[in-house]
Amino acid sequence: MKIVETIAEVRAQVKEWRAQGLSVGLVPTMGYLHEGHKSLIDRAVAENDKVVVSVFVNPMQFGVGEDLESYPRDMERDSALCENAGAALIFHPQPEEMYHKDFSSFVDMNTLTKGLCGKTRPIHFRGVCTVVSKLFNIVQPDKAYFGQKDAQQLAVIRHMVSDLNFGIEIVGCPIVREADGLAKSSRNTYLNEQERKAAVVLNQSLQAAQDLYENGERSAAVLSAAIREKLAAEPLAKPDYVEIVDWNTLEPVETIQDSVLMAIAVYIGKTRLIDNRIL
Amino acid sequence: MKIVETIAEVRAQVKEWRAQGLSVGLVPTMGYLHEGHKSLIDRAVAENDKVVVSVFVNPMQFGVGEDLESYPRDMERDSALCENAGAALIFHPQPEEMYHKDFSSFVDMNTLTKGLCGKTRPIHFRGVCTVVSKLFNIVQPDKAYFGQKDAQQLAVIRHMVSDLNFGIEIVGCPIVREADGLAKSSRNTYLNEQERKAAVVLNQSLQAAQDLYENGERSAAVLSAAIREKLAAEPLAKPDYVEIVDWNTLEPVETIQDSVLMAIAVYIGKTRLIDNRIL
C-alpha cells in the first residue's frame, strides 16, 4: 500500500491502474478510522480491483467554533487499518494541496441541506459537496462508499451525483455499532466515561421508536415523541434535533409510508453525536 | 456524425471511443453556430480523435427578463456546420434531460463572477459553471474549447477546473470578427440594419484604447476614458460596463503591467453585446 500527499501522485497511480483495465473504488474519510470505516473499505475491496482511501480533515466543512482543530488524528493507526483491510492507496493531502490560495469555487444545493444537521451547521454540506466533488475528479472512481451513519450526507451526495452527472456509483453502507449499541464515530473519543455510558441513549431512543413502528404505529409525531421522551430521561443528553423525514427528499413526513429516515443529533455534554434508522 | 439527445447515448459513445484509445474534445455551445464556434470546432478536430459539440440553450444561465425564449435556434444549420467541420457527435438535449424535476445542485464561486457581466447578470455564471460541470462529467473530454469572446466565462471556467480538479485542459480560442470588426455573436441576429452598423463601435472603441496602449500608455483610467469617449460618439450605443481588469483575477487594475483584460458590454438598441481585448 502506498501513501501519497499530492493530487498528481493519485492521478498517476489511477492512470496506471486504468491502463491495466482495473476498477477503482474510493472511500472518502476524515481519518481516525474505526470499524465503521473498516466496513466501507472491506466492501470496497470486495467490489473493486483497487481501493483508494482518502484521509483528509476538510476545513471547508467545519463552521466557526466547531471541532476542526481538535478533530482526532492518527495516521499511523489509519495506515495500518487500511493496509490490513487491503486498500491499495491512501491519499493524505495537506489542506494547501486541496485549497490553493485563490481557491473560491464551491458545490452546493438548494434542497436537502437546510434541515437536520444543516440547520445548526449551515455551511457544512457546501464543504462536503465541494471536497467530495474534488475527490471524485481527482480519483475518478467507479464506485464510492459512504456510511449510512451520516445519513444526510449520503442523501446529499447521491443527489449531487445525480444532478451533476458524476459517472460514479454511490454505495451506502450500514451503521456499525459498539456492543451496547452506540454508533461508531471518531467523535466518541471526546466522551468521558460517564458521557460514554449516557451516549447509548441515542440508539435506545431510536430503538424505542422502531419498536413502536414494528408494532404498527405510523404517526411520525408519536414516534418522534417516543424518541424525545427517551432522550429526556437521560440528564446528560440535550437533543439538537429529532426529525422524521422522507429518505429521498429529507422533507418532514406526518405519516410513515415509504422509505423514511428517523434522524437525531444529541449533545452528550459538549459532544454532538448523530444517529439514525431508516424504516 | 451522430446527433443524440440523451446523456446515456453520449456516455455509451464516449465509452466506445475510450475503449479504442481515442482522445475526445468537447465544444460546449448554445447553438446557432457561427464562424466563431466553427473556429473552436476546427481546433478541436485538429487536436482530438473525436469531437463532441453540445448544443444546449441552458435555462439556468438566463435571468428573468433575459432572452432565453428568443435566443436564436437552428439545428439544421448547426448540424451541417458541425458535420462539415468534422465533429463526430452533437449532444442536443432537451432541458428536461439536463434538469430533472428535483434538480437543485449548483456550482459557483466567490470570486471572478461578481464584476463585469456578473454585475448585471448575477445568476449567470452559476448557471454556466453548473451546466459546464455537467457536460464535463457527461462527456469526460481530454480538452474543452471556449471562445475568448466570452472572456469572463473563459476565466471562470479555468478557475473552476483548477479549483475542483477537473482533469480537463481548457483551450481558449481567439475572437472571430466580421469584416468590419464586429465580434461574431449569435445575438448579432437581433440587430436591425442601423444597429448593425452602429455595433462596430464596440471593436472601434477597444481598438482606440489598444492604439494608446501600443503607443506606451499604461494608465487604465486613460484607456477606459478613450473607450467611453468613442462609445459616447455613437448615439445608438449605451455602455453597460467598461472595465480594465487583471486577466487572471478579473480584479480592476490601475496600471497596466501583466496580462490585462479590457472588457466592455454595450447596449445597441435593446441588444446587449460584449467584446474585449487582452493586452
Interface residues (C-beta under 8 A of the other chain):
Chain A: I7 R11 H100 D102 F103 S104 S105 F106 V107 D108 M109 N110 T111 L112 C129 T130 S133 K134 N137 I138 Q140 H159 M160 S162 D163 L164 N165 F166 G167 T249
Chain B: I7 R11 H100 D102 F103 S104 S105 F106 V107 D108 M109 N110 T111 L112 C129 T130 S133 K134 N137 I138 Q140 H159 M160 S162 D163 L164 N165 F166 G167 T249
